Amino acid sequence: MADHDVRQNMKKEPLDSEAFYQHLERPHNPPPDTVTDTEFEVEFYAVSDELSSILSEFGENDPFGNGDYNFDPGFVRSRGMGFESSRDDFISHDLILRLVEHLQFRRPEWEFAIYLPNGGGIFVSAERLRYWMSPDDDIPEILK
């Protein structure tokens, strides 16, 4: 799918801080109770590997904030997965589009959360971008 097609279909939804944090506290599209942890782990870690691969195309993972982002997923029963950006300029138009394309074509039931350096964040799904920016965050171009 071309950039134009992804951009054209993408909805952008600003959130206030309360809605943002409420969304973070809930699992996103959890598997049904009939799916065991062992079964869901296969899906969870496959998505983890996919997200890790995408992120490595754009920068370096470092848990101490010396790279571009920190991605270290721990297993939870949620189809939401997040990473922290260490730099405002890491969250590029191309990165967001790459994440959206991946979700649209491979994992439409999943959502990726991006935690921004100054406290805000972006929820990326196949259908939309939901976001809250703290006063100190630089707003990525794709959200303008």
C-alpha positions as CSV (number, residue, x, y, z in Angstrom):
1,M,0.0,0.0,0.0
2,A,1.4,3.4,-0.9
3,D,1.9,6.2,1.6
4,H,-0.9,8.1,0.1
5,D,-3.5,5.4,0.7
6,V,-2.5,4.9,4.3
7,R,-2.5,8.6,5.0
8,Q,-5.8,9.1,3.3
9,N,-7.6,6.5,5.4
10,M,-6.0,7.4,8.8
11,K,-8.2,9.1,11.4
12,K,-6.5,11.3,14.0
13,E,-8.1,11.6,17.4
14,P,-6.7,13.8,20.1
15,L,-7.2,12.6,23.7
16,D,-7.0,14.5,26.9
17,S,-4.6,13.3,29.6
18,E,-7.4,11.4,31.5
19,A,-8.6,9.5,28.5
20,F,-4.9,8.7,27.5
21,Y,-4.1,7.3,30.9
22,Q,-7.4,5.4,31.2
23,H,-6.6,3.7,27.9
24,L,-3.2,2.7,29.1
25,E,-4.6,1.0,32.2
26,R,-6.8,-1.4,30.2
27,P,-5.7,-4.3,28.1
28,H,-6.2,-3.8,24.3
29,N,-8.4,-6.5,22.7
30,P,-7.3,-9.3,25.1
31,P,-7.6,-12.9,23.9
32,P,-10.7,-14.8,25.0
33,D,-10.4,-16.8,28.3
34,T,-10.5,-20.0,26.2
35,V,-7.0,-19.1,24.8
36,T,-4.3,-20.2,27.3
37,D,-1.3,-18.1,28.2
38,T,0.9,-20.6,26.4
39,E,-1.2,-20.3,23.2
40,F,-1.3,-16.5,23.4
41,E,2.5,-16.2,24.1
42,V,3.1,-17.5,20.6
43,E,1.1,-14.6,19.1
44,F,2.5,-12.1,21.5
45,Y,6.1,-12.9,20.9
46,A,5.6,-13.1,17.1
47,V,4.3,-9.5,17.2
48,S,7.1,-8.5,19.5
49,D,9.6,-9.8,17.0
50,E,7.8,-8.0,14.2
51,L,7.8,-4.7,16.1
52,S,11.4,-5.1,17.0
53,S,12.3,-5.6,13.4
54,I,10.4,-2.5,12.3
55,L,11.9,-0.3,15.0
56,S,15.4,-1.5,14.1
57,E,14.9,-0.1,10.6
58,F,14.6,3.4,12.1
59,G,17.0,3.4,15.0
60,E,18.8,1.7,17.9
61,N,17.2,0.1,20.9
62,D,18.8,1.0,24.3
63,P,17.1,0.5,27.7
64,F,19.1,3.3,29.3
65,G,18.0,6.1,27.0
66,N,21.2,6.3,25.0
67,G,19.7,5.0,21.8
68,D,16.6,6.1,19.9
69,Y,14.0,4.0,21.7
70,N,13.5,1.4,24.5
71,F,11.6,-1.7,23.5
72,D,11.5,-4.5,26.1
73,P,8.1,-6.2,26.1
74,G,6.9,-8.2,29.0
75,F,4.2,-10.7,28.4
76,V,0.6,-9.5,29.2
77,R,-2.8,-10.7,27.9
78,S,-3.3,-7.7,25.7
79,R,-3.0,-7.1,22.0
80,G,-1.4,-3.8,22.8
81,M,2.4,-3.4,22.8
82,G,4.5,-0.2,23.5
83,F,7.9,1.3,23.3
84,E,9.5,4.5,24.6
85,S,11.0,7.0,22.3
86,S,14.2,8.5,23.7
87,R,14.2,11.4,21.2
88,D,11.4,13.6,19.9
89,D,12.8,13.3,16.4
90,F,12.7,9.5,16.4
91,I,8.9,9.6,15.9
92,S,8.9,10.3,12.2
93,H,6.2,10.3,9.5
94,D,7.9,7.3,7.9
95,L,7.9,5.3,11.2
96,I,4.3,6.0,11.9
97,L,3.3,5.0,8.4
98,R,5.4,1.8,8.6
99,L,3.6,0.9,11.9
100,V,0.2,1.6,10.4
101,E,0.9,-0.4,7.3
102,H,2.1,-3.3,9.3
103,L,-1.1,-3.3,11.5
104,Q,-3.4,-2.9,8.5
105,F,-1.9,-5.8,6.6
106,R,-0.6,-8.2,9.2
107,R,-2.1,-7.4,12.7
108,P,-5.3,-5.4,12.5
109,E,-6.4,-6.6,15.9
110,W,-3.3,-5.1,17.6
111,E,-2.3,-1.6,18.7
112,F,1.1,-0.1,19.3
113,A,1.6,2.6,22.0
114,I,4.5,5.1,21.6
115,Y,5.5,6.8,24.8
116,L,7.1,10.2,24.0
117,P,10.1,11.6,25.9
118,N,8.1,14.3,27.8
119,G,5.1,12.3,28.9
120,G,2.7,12.2,26.0
121,G,2.0,9.3,23.7
122,I,0.4,8.0,20.5
123,F,-1.7,4.9,20.1
124,V,-1.3,3.5,16.6
125,S,-3.9,1.1,15.2
126,A,-4.9,0.0,11.8
127,E,-7.7,2.5,11.7
128,R,-6.5,5.6,13.5
129,L,-4.0,7.5,15.6
130,R,-5.0,8.5,19.0
131,Y,-2.7,10.8,20.9
132,W,-2.1,13.1,23.9
133,M,0.8,15.5,23.9
134,S,2.2,16.9,27.0
135,P,3.0,20.7,26.8
136,D,6.7,19.8,26.4
137,D,6.3,17.3,23.6
138,D,7.1,18.2,20.0
139,I,4.1,17.2,17.9
140,P,5.1,14.8,15.1
141,E,4.4,16.2,11.7
142,I,2.0,13.3,10.9
143,L,-0.4,14.4,13.6
144,K,-0.6,18.0,12.4
